[in-house]
Amino acid sequence: MMTFKKTLALAIALPLALGSASALAYGGGKHHNGHGGKGGCGMDDSRMFRQLDLTDAQKTELKELRQANKENMRGKMGERHVEMQAQHQKMQQLVLSEDFNEAEVRALAEAMSEQQVERRVAMLKQRHEMMQVLTAEQKTKLQELQAERAEKCQAKMEQRMERKQSN
């Protein structure tokens, strides 16, 4: 009886957890209502870059880097979508199968995690390339701006938590 409960709980939790992770990894966590979108607490540094007094050459180089990344991402989008659908179907098959196959579930979860790691590494590589365009002073100023934004974001989160608790 306990095995059935564990299997049922896992059958419910695994698709939710993996689906949520996949949605966030593919940008599903960005809302445009002020939380995570432009002006929110997300990682979009484009507004901060405007405050760094970039030279025209720096602006051009950053624009080219962003454009190259955008084209690269678009090229992989269809491939990733097909892959995600296949993983989702495999997940459903594993959840709905007669017997729980932990080895297959682990293999699928690890493959999905590895893909997420690869996407994160590619994203950070691109950010690193963009940071190499900046001077030391601009990098310092960017860090200061990011720290200010982090403080504001923390304050907003605390206000939201207080409002939630008072309701």
C-alpha positions as CSV (number, residue, x, y, z in Angstrom):
1,M,0.0,0.0,0.0
2,M,2.8,2.4,0.9
3,T,4.5,1.7,-2.5
4,F,1.3,2.6,-4.3
5,K,1.1,5.9,-2.4
6,K,4.7,6.7,-3.2
7,T,4.3,5.9,-6.8
8,L,1.1,7.9,-7.1
9,A,2.8,10.9,-5.4
10,L,5.8,10.6,-7.7
11,A,3.5,10.2,-10.7
12,I,1.9,13.5,-9.8
13,A,5.0,15.4,-8.6
14,L,7.5,14.4,-11.3
15,P,5.6,15.8,-14.3
16,L,4.9,19.0,-12.4
17,A,8.5,19.4,-11.2
18,L,10.1,18.6,-14.6
19,G,7.5,20.6,-16.5
20,S,8.0,23.6,-14.3
21,A,11.8,23.4,-14.6
22,S,11.5,23.0,-18.4
23,A,9.1,26.0,-18.6
24,L,11.5,28.2,-16.6
25,A,14.5,27.0,-18.6
26,Y,12.8,28.0,-21.8
27,G,11.7,31.4,-20.6
28,G,8.3,30.4,-19.2
29,G,8.9,32.2,-16.0
30,K,9.0,35.7,-17.5
31,H,5.8,37.6,-16.9
32,H,5.2,41.0,-18.3
33,N,3.2,42.3,-15.4
34,G,6.2,43.9,-13.7
35,H,7.6,40.7,-12.1
36,G,10.5,39.3,-14.1
37,G,9.9,41.3,-17.3
38,K,11.6,44.6,-18.2
39,G,11.9,46.7,-15.1
40,G,11.3,43.8,-12.7
41,C,13.7,41.6,-10.9
42,G,14.9,39.6,-13.9
43,M,18.3,39.5,-15.4
44,D,17.7,41.9,-18.3
45,D,20.6,44.4,-18.1
46,S,19.7,46.4,-21.2
47,R,18.6,49.4,-19.1
48,M,21.7,49.3,-17.0
49,F,23.9,49.2,-20.1
50,R,22.4,52.5,-21.2
51,Q,23.7,54.0,-18.0
52,L,27.3,53.0,-18.7
53,D,28.2,55.7,-21.3
54,L,29.1,53.1,-23.9
55,T,31.1,54.2,-27.0
56,D,29.5,53.8,-30.4
57,A,32.0,50.9,-31.1
58,Q,30.9,49.2,-27.8
59,K,27.2,49.7,-28.7
60,T,27.8,48.2,-32.1
61,E,29.7,45.2,-30.8
62,L,27.1,44.5,-28.1
63,K,24.3,44.8,-30.7
64,E,26.2,42.3,-33.0
65,L,26.7,39.9,-30.1
66,R,23.0,40.0,-29.2
67,Q,21.9,39.6,-32.8
68,A,24.2,36.6,-33.3
69,N,22.9,35.0,-30.1
70,K,19.3,35.7,-31.2
71,E,19.9,34.0,-34.6
72,N,21.6,31.1,-32.9
73,M,18.6,30.6,-30.5
74,R,16.1,30.9,-33.3
75,G,17.9,28.2,-35.2
76,K,17.8,25.8,-32.3
77,M,14.2,26.6,-31.3
78,G,12.4,24.1,-33.5
79,E,14.9,21.4,-32.6
80,R,14.4,22.1,-28.9
81,H,10.6,22.1,-29.2
82,V,10.6,18.7,-30.8
83,E,13.0,17.4,-28.2
84,M,10.9,18.8,-25.3
85,Q,7.8,17.1,-26.8
86,A,9.5,13.8,-27.0
87,Q,10.7,14.1,-23.4
88,H,7.2,15.0,-22.3
89,Q,5.8,12.0,-24.0
90,K,8.4,9.7,-22.5
91,M,7.7,11.2,-19.1
92,Q,4.0,10.5,-19.6
93,Q,4.7,6.9,-20.7
94,L,6.8,6.3,-17.6
95,V,4.2,7.8,-15.3
96,L,1.4,5.9,-16.8
97,S,3.2,2.5,-17.1
98,E,2.1,-0.5,-15.1
99,D,5.4,-0.7,-13.2
100,F,7.6,2.2,-12.1
101,N,11.0,2.1,-13.8
102,E,13.2,4.2,-11.6
103,A,16.3,3.7,-13.8
104,E,14.4,5.1,-16.9
105,V,13.0,8.0,-14.9
106,R,16.4,8.9,-13.6
107,A,17.9,8.7,-17.0
108,L,15.2,11.0,-18.4
109,A,15.5,13.4,-15.5
110,E,19.3,13.5,-15.9
111,A,19.1,14.1,-19.6
112,M,16.7,17.0,-19.1
113,S,18.9,18.4,-16.3
114,E,22.0,18.1,-18.6
115,Q,20.2,20.0,-21.3
116,Q,19.3,22.7,-18.9
117,V,22.9,22.9,-17.7
118,E,24.1,23.2,-21.4
119,R,21.6,26.1,-22.0
120,R,22.8,27.8,-18.8
121,V,26.5,27.5,-19.8
122,A,25.7,28.9,-23.3
123,M,23.8,31.8,-21.8
124,L,26.7,32.6,-19.3
125,K,29.2,32.3,-22.1
126,Q,27.3,34.9,-24.1
127,R,27.1,37.2,-21.0
128,H,30.8,36.8,-20.5
129,E,31.5,37.8,-24.1
130,M,29.3,40.9,-23.6
131,M,31.2,41.8,-20.4
132,Q,34.5,41.7,-22.3
133,V,33.3,44.6,-24.4
134,L,33.2,46.8,-21.2
135,T,36.0,48.7,-19.6
136,A,37.0,48.0,-16.0
137,E,35.2,51.2,-14.9
138,Q,32.1,50.2,-16.8
139,K,32.1,46.7,-15.2
140,T,32.4,48.3,-11.8
141,K,29.5,50.7,-12.5
142,L,27.4,47.8,-13.8
143,Q,28.1,45.8,-10.6
144,E,27.0,48.8,-8.5
145,L,23.8,49.2,-10.6
146,Q,23.1,45.5,-10.2
147,A,23.6,45.7,-6.5
148,E,21.1,48.6,-6.3
149,R,18.6,46.7,-8.3
150,A,19.0,43.6,-6.1
151,E,18.3,45.8,-3.0
152,K,15.2,47.2,-4.7
153,C,14.0,43.8,-5.7
154,Q,14.5,42.4,-2.2
155,A,12.5,45.3,-0.8
156,K,9.7,44.6,-3.3
157,M,9.7,41.0,-2.4
158,E,9.5,41.8,1.3
159,Q,6.6,44.2,0.7
160,R,4.7,41.5,-1.3
161,M,5.3,39.0,1.5
162,E,4.0,41.4,4.1
163,R,0.9,42.1,2.0
164,K,0.3,38.4,1.5
165,Q,0.6,37.8,5.3
166,S,-1.8,40.6,6.1
167,N,-4.5,39.2,3.7
